[in-house]
Each structure stands twice: as C-alpha cells, then as structure tokens.
Amino acid sequence: MANKRDYYEVLGVSKSASEDEIKRAYRKVAKKYHPDLNPGDKEAEAKFKEANEAYEVLSDPEKKNRYDQYGHAGVDPNFGAGGGGYGDFGGFGGFGGFGDIFDNIFGGGFGGSARPRGPQPGEDLQTSIVIDFNEAVFGGEKEIDVTRLESCDSCGGSGAERGTRAETCSQCGGSGQVRMQQRTPLGFMTTTRQCDACHGTGKVIKSPCKSCGGKGRVRKSRKITVKIPAGFDDGQTLVLRGEGNAGEQGAPKGDLYITVRVRPHPIFTRDGSNLFCEVPITFADAALGADIDIPTVDGKMSYHIPEGTQSHTEFRIRGKGVPRLRGSGRGDLFVTVVVEVPKNLSGRQKELIREFSGQEKKSQYQRQSKFFDKLKDLFKE
C-alpha cells in the first residue's frame, strides 16, 4: 500500500473533479499507455494498469468515498473482513476486470470486438528536381527516375503463389487480434494485441509467391514524365496522385511529392508573378530621353524613357512578368534604369562637358537645389 501513488495523481485530477472530468482524464491516460499502442514497453504497461486501478475506484461513488476517507486501505480487498461487508471486492464488483472497463469507456475500441487489419494503402514518396528559370516561367516537361514498390506481376499483388490463395489464420480465427487475460491482485486484466501469425490481417499465406516472397509488391525503377505548370516558383511542390508505392493487395497507391528548385537567372529576379531587373543607360539618354532596348522573358523590346530621367528610376511594364499559377494573366516587369558615368574621356569630350557645365543653371538640378537649401537651414545661425 505504501508504494502506491495517489489515485487522483495517477489520473491527474483534483479530489473535487466531476465524474466526467475523471472519465476524460482516464481516457487520456489509458490511450497513452495502452499495451496495444506500446508493445513490449513494460513501463507503459505498468502505468496502464495503474490508471485502470485508479479509475476502477474513482468511477464508483461508494469506492471513491471509502478511498477519500481511508486511502488505499479503504479499497483493500480485505477491508472489513470478518463482517462480510467487502469480501468480494477483490474481483472489483460487476466490472469483470480491466479489459471490460476499457471496453466500456472506449466502446470496444481496444478490448472490444476484434477487426482484422485490412490491406494498407501505398506509402507516399518524395523527391526533387531542378529546372531552368524559363521552364518555371513558361512551364515544360521533365523526365525523372523513381524507384518505388509496384504490385507483383506474378501473383497480381496477392502475395500467394499462382493457383493458391491466402487462408484464414487459425491462431486468431481471422480476427487479426488475440486476447490475453492475466490474473492480478486486483482481478483479471484482459488486453488485446495484434496476432503475431498473420500480423493483424486475419489471413496466412502458406505458399508465398517466389517473385515477391509473399509481400505482393516488388521494387522497380521507372521513368516518369513530370509536367511543370507555367508560373511555378522555387521551393513549391508538385503532387502526382497515384505515383507513389503500390498498396497492399489492391489498396490505393500512394502519391509522389516533387519539390521544385529553380536555377537563378543572370538578369531577372522574381517575387511571385513579378520580375525585376536593372538596365544601364548613358548620361545622354537620361538627359535627352531615348528609346532603349529592355530585356524581357519573351525577348528584347523597345521602351521609351523620358528626358530628365534620374538614375535608379523604376519603370513598370505591365504583363511582362510571370504567368499567374492560380489565376489569369501575367505579372509585371519592373525595370530600374541606372545612369552610368563614362570613363576615359577624350580631351574634346572633356571640353564639351566643361562648356555644358558653364551653361547649366542650378534650377535644372532639383535634387541638388533642395539639398543645399537643407544645408542652409541646418547651419544658419
């Protein structure tokens, strides 16, 4: 008795907890430590038994009252011995053991009527591909190699040698599960686990297919054509339904998830459906205005910049971006012009610039004029 934990502590509830709160707490703890979900875990099994014992007492108003008054001694099988009051307590009344308690709480989910494990769907697969920038913009096709499990041609995926078939498991009677009953100081405890003979399927293959060893699936390498939709972006994932592993015995196939990586472009950068680039222009083009060639993903195009264009001015060209993946139309192209100052001028060129400089007016330089006006305000006394 001295080594037993407090039942309220076991379930994680207070002494004032309602019946519903106790029931919910028990469900949570029992699911976590149930032997079927923790095969071979002795510690989990011990905690599961402890939770069952606690709920057996706290869910019964009479036993809970004795426990609240006398502690563990109040629910000892020998409590009141000689008077016949609680001499049958060792069997825990009409519950018939922990297996029945669990069935009552969970509706037979673990300890109730056993159901065989059906054929399992195929597993999903993952891979990645690298595509060019223009392939991401306009779409395209790529061929990739995929190694996956496919249904065995020899047995049609059944796992049984041709002309034979799986038989009902004699150990579990086709249920896929077996019950185990164990006597404990607190009564009988019934648990259910997966049948070792048929691994929960309820069927046993006595003549396994030689091609697949009875598994019904074999590993094969395939070439698959992947269609890249226009407007796909770096890091996005394509999903090819039914291109994963084959399911067991005709169960649905898994899917193939393909992460797409896009090689960077030497000129363009991308943000969603919009493209960005920089175009260098001469001082004369910026000052006088000009028609310049601008790169687009469709090829070069002529674009007029007005006179007096400042360096790092951004122009927006509508509809020259990336096709919208889940919409209509295309994004825009944003072009930033950068004025390049010439180097290695000839003597005549320098002379012309000096001549031009002598004829300049401060009013022609709006930014410079505003800058010096701010300096005056900053340093005036």
Residue pairs with C-beta under 8 A, 6 or more apart in sequence:
1 71
1 72
1 73
1 76
4 72
5 50
7 53
7 54
7 57
7 58
7 67
8 14
8 15
8 17
8 54
8 58
10 29
10 50
10 51
10 53
10 54
11 22
11 25
11 26
11 29
11 51
11 54
11 55
11 58
12 25
12 28
12 29
13 21
13 22
13 25
13 58
15 68
17 25
19 59
22 55
22 58
22 59
23 55
23 59
23 105
26 51
26 54
26 55
26 59
26 105
27 105
27 106
29 47
29 51
30 48
30 51
30 52
30 55
30 102
30 105
30 106
31 37
31 106
32 44
33 44
33 45
33 47
33 48
33 51
34 44
34 48
34 102
34 110
35 41
35 44
35 45
35 48
35 191
35 193
36 110
36 191
36 192
36 193
36 194
37 44
38 44
38 45
38 48
39 193
39 194
49 98
49 184
49 189
52 98
52 101
52 102
52 189
53 98
53 186
55 101
55 105
56 63
56 92
56 95
56 98
56 101
56 186
57 63
57 64
57 67
57 75
58 64
58 67
60 93
63 74
63 75
66 74
66 75
66 79
67 74
67 75
68 74
70 79
73 79
75 89
76 89
77 86
77 87
77 89
77 90
77 185
79 85
79 86
79 89
80 86
80 87
81 87
90 185
90 186
90 187
91 187
92 186
92 187
95 101
95 104
95 187
96 187
96 188
97 181
97 187
97 188
97 189
97 190
98 186
98 187
98 188
98 189
98 190
98 191
99 111
99 179
99 181
99 188
99 189
99 190
99 191
99 192
100 111
100 190
102 110
102 111
103 110
103 111
103 112
106 112
110 191
110 192
111 179
111 190
111 191
111 192
114 172
114 175
114 176
114 177
114 178
114 179
114 192
115 175
115 176
115 177
116 172
116 174
116 175
116 176
116 177
116 198
116 200
116 201
116 202
116 203
117 176
117 194
117 199
117 200
117 201
117 202
118 201
118 251
119 201
119 247
119 248
119 249
119 250
119 251
120 247
120 248
120 251
121 247
121 248
121 251
121 252
121 253
121 254
122 149
122 244
122 245
122 246
122 247
122 248
122 251
122 252
122 253
122 254
123 149
123 244
123 245
123 254
124 244
124 245
124 254
124 255
124 256
124 257
125 146
125 148
125 243
125 244
125 245
125 254
125 255
125 256
125 257
126 256
126 257
126 258
126 259
127 144
127 146
127 256
127 257
127 258
127 259
128 258
128 259
128 260
128 261
129 142
129 144
129 226
129 258
129 259
129 260
129 261
130 261
130 262
130 263
131 140
131 142
131 228
131 232
131 260
131 261
131 262
131 263
132 262
132 263
133 262
133 263
133 264
133 265
133 268
133 270
134 297
135 142
135 228
135 262
136 228
136 231
136 232
136 233
136 234
136 260
136 262
136 322
137 230
137 231
137 297
137 322
137 323
138 230
138 297
138 323
139 227
139 228
139 229
139 230
139 231
139 232
139 323
140 227
140 228
141 225
141 226
141 227
141 228
142 225
142 226
142 228
143 223
143 224
143 225
143 226
144 223
144 224
144 226
144 258
145 221
145 222
145 223
145 224
146 221
146 222
146 223
146 224
146 243
146 256
147 219
147 220
147 221
147 222
148 219
148 220
148 222
148 243
148 244
148 245
148 246
148 256
149 217
149 218
149 219
149 220
149 245
149 246
150 217
150 218
150 219
150 220
150 222
150 245
150 246
151 157
151 216
151 217
151 246
151 250
152 159
152 209
152 211
152 212
152 215
152 216
152 217
152 218
153 211
154 162
154 209
154 210
154 211
154 212
155 161
155 162
155 209
155 211
155 212
155 216
157 216
157 217
157 246
157 248
157 249
157 250
158 165
158 166
158 209
158 216
158 249
159 166
159 205
159 208
159 209
159 212
159 214
159 215
159 216
159 249
160 166
160 205
160 207
160 208
160 209
160 214
161 207
161 208
161 209
161 210
162 209
164 206
164 207
166 201
166 203
166 204
166 205
167 203
167 204
167 205
167 206
168 174
168 202
168 203
168 204
169 176
169 195
169 197
169 198
169 201
169 202
169 203
169 204
170 197
170 204
171 178
171 195
171 196
171 197
171 198
172 178
172 195
172 197
172 198
172 202
174 202
174 203
175 195
175 202
176 194
176 195
176 198
176 200
176 201
176 202
177 192
177 193
177 194
177 195
177 200
178 192
178 193
178 194
178 195
179 190
179 191
179 192
180 190
180 191
180 192
180 193
181 188
181 189
181 190
182 188
182 189
182 190
182 191
183 189
194 200
195 202
197 204
198 204
205 214
208 214
209 216
211 218
212 218
216 248
216 249
217 245
217 246
217 248
224 240
224 243
224 256
226 238
226 240
226 258
228 238
228 260
229 325
230 322
230 323
230 325
231 273
231 322
231 323
231 324
231 325
232 238
232 260
232 262
232 325
233 260
233 262
233 270
233 272
233 325
234 260
234 261
234 262
235 259
235 260
235 261
236 259
236 260
237 257
237 258
237 259
237 260
238 257
238 258
238 260
239 255
239 256
239 257
239 258
240 255
240 256
240 258
241 255
242 252
242 253
242 254
242 255
243 253
243 255
243 256
244 253
244 254
244 255
244 256
245 253
245 254
246 253
247 253
247 254
267 277
267 295
268 275
268 276
268 277
268 295
268 297
269 275
269 276
269 277
270 276
270 322
272 322
272 331
273 321
273 322
273 323
273 324
273 325
273 330
273 331
273 332
274 321
274 322
274 331
274 332
274 333
274 334
275 296
275 297
275 320
275 321
275 322
275 331
275 332
275 333
275 334
276 333
276 334
276 335
276 336
277 295
277 333
277 334
277 335
277 336
278 335
278 336
278 337
278 338
279 292
279 294
279 295
279 335
279 336
279 337
279 338
280 337
280 338
280 339
280 340
281 290
281 292
281 305
281 309
281 337
281 338
281 339
281 340
282 339
282 340
282 342
283 339
283 340
283 341
283 342
284 290
285 292
285 305
285 309
286 305
286 308
286 309
286 310
286 311
286 337
286 339
287 307
287 308
288 307
289 304
289 305
289 306
289 307
289 308
289 309
290 304
290 305
291 302
291 303
291 304
292 302
292 303
292 304
292 305
292 337
293 300
293 301
293 302
293 303
294 300
294 301
294 302
294 303
294 317
294 333
294 335
296 317
296 320
296 333
297 320
297 322
298 320
301 317
301 320
303 315
303 317
303 335
305 313
305 315
305 337
309 337
309 339
310 339
310 367
311 337
311 338
311 339
312 336
312 337
312 338
313 336
313 337
314 334
314 335
314 336
315 334
315 335
315 336
315 337
316 332
316 333
316 334
316 335
317 332
317 333
317 334
317 335
318 332
319 329
319 330
319 332
320 330
320 332
320 333
321 330
321 331
321 332
321 333
322 330
322 331
323 329
323 330
324 330
324 331
342 349
345 353
362 368
362 369
363 369
